[in-house]
Structure formats: structure tokens, C-alpha cells
Amino acid sequence: MRRLLAVWHARNLEFLRDRGSLVFTLLLPVALIVGMSFVFGGPERAVFKVGVVTDDLASVDHPFMLERFVDFVPVEDIAAAARKVGRHQLDLLLDVQAGRTRYWVNTDSPKGYIAERLLLQADPHAIREPVTGKAVRYVDWLFPGILGMNMMFSCLFGVGYVVLRYRKSGFLKRLNATPITAFEFLAAQVLSRLALILVVTTILYVGAGFVIGFHSAGNPALLLLVAALGALSLIALGLTIAARFSSDELVGGLLNTLTWPMMLLSGVWFSLEGSPDWVRFVAKLFPLTHMLDAARAVMIDGAGLRAISAQLIYLALTTLVFLGFGAWSFKWRAD
């Protein structure tokens, strides 16, 4: 028992003296709760997201506008908004004119079905209009998000903990005696993880295509380019965390600090259409957001290289910035 208590006491002191780990253990849950309360808090949360063709919601007089838990979003371009309905970014599109109400709905959307029932209960004479373009199933919209989330975890944790293990075992200390530079070492780690992730993601993509038959209208080569640049940016981001620190708890806390906001705000599970401007601004800072936007544009809308060039440029720039910062701050030794 004395030996057990001695080891227990030593481990407690080791943890308490690691100030970085201690701070993240205490502050990470609080930071997540506070952050999510700002994003998802409030007295009421909208269940449905309905676009209304107007530039002033207050001027629209319709009984459906009195429904609770419905987030009404003003839109001006009917064709663009109808495409968002087909892509599950809006549950319903409503156009109220003098003496006539028109609406657009994706019949494959469960939330769209319920929103339509609520509308028809308030206005039984509302006229259904066909959704512009091909209506997309929710699984078609969700599939890129699931693949992106899997890539995110593999990129961040798969690289971060490997470099951390190298540093703690003394492998990096021995490698430092060779002519290799920090940039060359990190670049090799990036390329190795990139090849593995692309192979795994391709297998999942092809396998899921046989199982669920998801919708993919774009060029597979362009989709592969999106995956490669997105993975490079996420891997480089993970390396910036593991480039210097040697504490398991601290690296784990930092990686969790990155993954949770990206998983919730990058559009993995739901669209941020109609969210506050500051939430969408924060989401646009994450590489995963740009990767998913580009992937969905290619898979669902059949977008070309020019249409997603902004996302690709952002992913390439963040890769260079993260990799450069990681090489600059890289620490070969654990002490």
C-alpha cells in the first residue's frame, strides 16, 4: 500500500507541476461551455429555417410568420434560394404576394416536410412550386461532412501524437544530429500522413458509393484536389500544435480545442445559413469549413475549378502559414 500511495502521490505532483496541462484541464470545459452558449444559447432555438422573398421581414403579413421556433431569413434571389432548399440549407422558401402564396420545398427533407405541413395549416391555399434543380437527399449533403470530419481527426491527432511520441522517446533528439532541417522533417510527416488519408478517404468514398449510391455531379479529380489541399491544411495545423510541446495532456487539450469548434461550426451536421454574422465569420476561419464548402459545391452542384478557387487558395495559404510557423517554432528536445 505504501508503494502504491508513493506512486499515486508522484503522479499527482507530476500532473500539478505541468502547468500547461493543468490549465487546459480546468479551462477547456469552461471555454467550450461558454463558447457554445454564445453560439447556441438564447431563450429559444429555431427548429426550422425558412427563406422569405423580401428585403424587410417586418413588412410580410402572413399567418405562417407567427409560428414559433422558425427562423425566417430574408432572400432576394428566388432561383438561388430555391437551390438552397434543394441542398438542405433552407427547409422552405416562401413568397408572399398580393392574394397568392407560393412556396418551395425539398420533398426528401424531413424538416422540410414538417415545415410544409405547418405552412399549409396556416394557409391551405398556398401553391407548391418545383424546386429549381435536382433535389438532394440529406445523406448526399451530409456525406462530405462525415468524410471531412474523419479526415480532421486523422490529420490532427494522427500527426500530433506521433511527433509528440518522437520527442518524448528521444528520437527527435537523435535526428537533430543529422543534416535534416525542421522544415524537411515536418514536410515528410505531412506527405506521409497525406498519402495515408487520401487512400483511406478514397476507399470510403468508393465504398459508400456502392452502398448508399450518393449524389456526385462533379469531377472526381477536382474532388481529390479539394481533399488533398484540405488534408494538407489540417495536417499542418496539427503540426503547429505538436511542434513544440512535449506534454500529452497539453497537446490533447489544444487539439480538442481545435476539433470541437470545427466539428460544430464548419457545417459537418447542419448548415449555418441564417446564423449570426459573427458565427459565420468564425466558421470561415477554419480550414474544414472551406474544404466542406468546396467538396459540396463539386459533389452536389458540379462546380468547376473557378467556382471553388477561393476555397482552394485559402487552404493552400493556410498550409504554408501553418507549416512555416511549425518549422519556426519546432523543438527537437523534450526539455
N, C-alpha and C positions, 0 to 999 in steps of 0.2 A: 504493500500500500504506500509506503514512503517513497519507493521508486516511482510509482505511478503519479503520486502527487508532485514529485520533483519535476517530472517531465511535463505534467499539466501546468505547473507554475512557470516553467521555462517557456513553454509555447505561448502562454498568455503575455509574458513580458515581451517576447519576440513580436507579437502582433501589436501590442500597445506602443512599442518603440518605432514601429513602421508608421510614421505619421501620415504618409500619403494614403495607405490602406485604411487607416483608422478614420481619416476624414471622409473618404469616399464611402465607407461602410455606413457612416452616420448621415452623410448629406445626400447620397444618391437617392434613397427612397423619398426623402423630403423634397428634393428637387423635382423628381418625377411627378409626385403628387401635386405640387404647386404648379408645375408646367401644364399638366393635363387638366387641372382645374381651370386654368385660363383658357385652354383650347376648347374643352368640352363642358365647362361648367355653365352656371346660369340657372335660373328658376325652371326653365323649360327647354327641352331639346326637341327640335323638329324631327319628325319621323319621315316626312315626305318632302321632296324638293320639286317645286312646280315653277316653271318659267311662265311669265305673263308678258304678252306682247304689249309693251307700253314703256314710256320713259318716266312715268310717275305712278307708282303703285297706289298712292292715295286717291288718284282720280278714277280708279276702276271700281265700279259699283256692280258687284255680283255676289250672290249669297255664298258661293263657294269660298270667297275671300275671308269669310268669318270663321272658317274651320280652324281649330286649334292644332298645334303640332305639325303645321305645314309651313315650310319656308318658301315664300314667294319671291322669285328672282326676276327683276325686270330684264327683258330682252328686246332687241330691236330687229335683228335679222331672223326672220322666221325659218329660212332654209337652214341656217347654221344651228339654230336652237333645235330644230327637228332632228338634225343629225345627232345632237347631244342626247336627245330622247332615245334614239336608236342605239346609242353607245352607253346607256345606263348612267349618263352624267346628270340627266334630269328625269324625274319619274313621270312628268306630264308637262305638256305645253298648252297653254290656254290663251285663246284670242277672243276677247270680248268686244263685239261691235254692236252697233245700234240694232237691237232686235234679233241678234243672232250670236250664238256662242259656238266656236269651233275649238277642237282640242286634238292633240296628237299624243299617242301612247304606244309604247312598245309592248305588244301582246305577250312577249316572252319574259317580261319583267314582273316578278311577284309584287313589288311595291307599286309598280305602275297599274297593275290590275286593281289593287285596293284603292289607289288614288282615283282611278276612273269610277269605281263604284260610289265613292264619296261625292264626286262631281255630279254624277247622274242622279244621285239622291237629291242634291241641291238644285239641279237643273236637268230634268228628264229630257228636255228637247235639245240638249247640246249635240252638235254634229261631230262625229268622229272623222278625222282626216287621216289618210295614209301617212305613215312615217316616211320621210324622204330617205331614200337609200335602203339598203338591206338592214333589217332589224337584227341586232346581235344578241345572242344569249348571254346571260350573266356569266356563265362559265367561260365564254370566249373573252369577255372583258377581264375576268379575274385571273385567267391562266398566266398572262405575262407577269402579273403581280406576284403570284406564287413562285414562279421561276426566279424573279428578281429578288424576292426575299431569301430564297435558298442560296442564291449567289452572294447576297450580302453577308449572311452568316459565315459562309465558307471563306469569303475573302477576308473578312475582318478577324475572325477567330482562328482560321486556319493558318494565317500568316503570323499574326501577333504572338500566339503562344509558341510557335516554332522558333521564332527569333528569341523570345524570352528564354526558352529552354536552352538554346545555344549559348546565350550569355551566362546563364546560371551554371551550366556544366563546364564552362571554361573553354568551350570550342572557339568562341569568337576571340578570346584572348590569344589562343594559338594561331588563329587565322590572321590576326593582326600582324604577326611576324612575317607574313608573306607579302608580295608586292600588290595584292589586291586592294582596291580602294573601297571606301564605304559605299559609294555610288554603284560600283560594279557588283558588290555583294548584294545590295538591295535590288538592283536590276535583275540579277539572276533569280532571286527569290520571287520577284514579280512575274517573270516569264514562266517559271516553273509552275506557280500556282495558276497562272492564266491558262496554260495548256490543260491542266487538270480540270479546271472549272468549265472550259469550253467543251471538253469531251463529255463530261457528266451532263452538262446542260443540253447538249445536242442529243444525247441518248434519251433524256427525259422529254425533250421536245418531240422527237420522232415517236417514242413510245406512247406518249399521251395522245398524239395524233391518231394512232391506230385504235386506242381505247375509247376516247371520247369524241374524236372527229371534230376538233375545234376549228373555228374560222380563221384562216390566214390568207389574206389577199395580197400581201406584199412580196417583195423579192427576198428569198431566203438568204442570199449573200449579204444584202443590206442589213437584214436582221442579225446576222452573225457579226457584222461590223459594230452594230449597236451593242451587242453582248460583250464583244471584246473591249471596246472603249469603256463601257460601264464597269466591267470587271477590273480593268486596269486602274480606274479611278478609285474604286473601293479597296483594292489591294494596297495601293499607295497610301490611302488614308489609314488603313490598319497598320502599315509600317511606320507611319509617323508616331503612332502610339507606342509601338514596341521598340522604336529606335533607341530609346534612352533608358527606359525604366527596367528594373530587374525584380519587381515585386509582383507576384501572381495576383494578389488581391487588388493592387492599384491598377494593373493593366486590365483585369477583368472589369473593374468598376468603370474605367474610361471607355472600354469597348461597349459595355451596356449603356453608358450614357449616350453613345452614338447610335446604337441599333434600335433602341426603343422609340425615340422620336422619328427616326426614318421609317420604321415599321408602321407607325400610326399616322404620319403626316405625308408620306410620299405617294399615297394613292394605291397602296397594296390591296386594301379591302374595300375602299369606297372612294368616290370622287370628292374632291374639295370644292366643287362648283358651288358658288354661293357662300362659301366660308368667308370670314373677315379677311380684309386685305392683308393684315399683318401675318395671319396664319399662312396664307398662300405665299407671302414673301419669304417666310422662314422655310417653308417646304421647298421653295426654289433654290435654296442654298445647298440642299442635299444632292449628291450625285445620283442616288437611287431615283429621285423624282424625275430627273432628266432622262435617265435610262428607260424608265417605265413609260414616260410620255412618248419617247421616240419609238419604243417597241410597239406600243398600242397603235400609234399612227401608222406604222408599217404593216402590222398584222391585221388591223381592223379596217383601216381606211386605204390601204395600199399606197401609202405615201412614198415619194421618191427621195433621193438624196438631198435635193434642195429644200424640201419641206422640213426636214429634220436637221438641217445643217447647224442651226443654233444650238441644239442639244448636243450634237457631236463635238462642236467646238468647245463648249463648256466642259464636257467630260475630258477632252484632250488637255485643256488648260489646267484643270484641277489635278490631273495625273502628274503633269510636270511640276506643279507647285508642291503637291504632297511629297513626291519623290525627292525633289530638291531640298525641301525642308527636312525630310527624314535623313538624307545623306549629310546635311549640315549638322544636325543635332545628334547623329549616330554615336553611340557609346559602345566601345568594344568590350570594356570590362564591367563586371558587376559591382565593383566597389567605387 
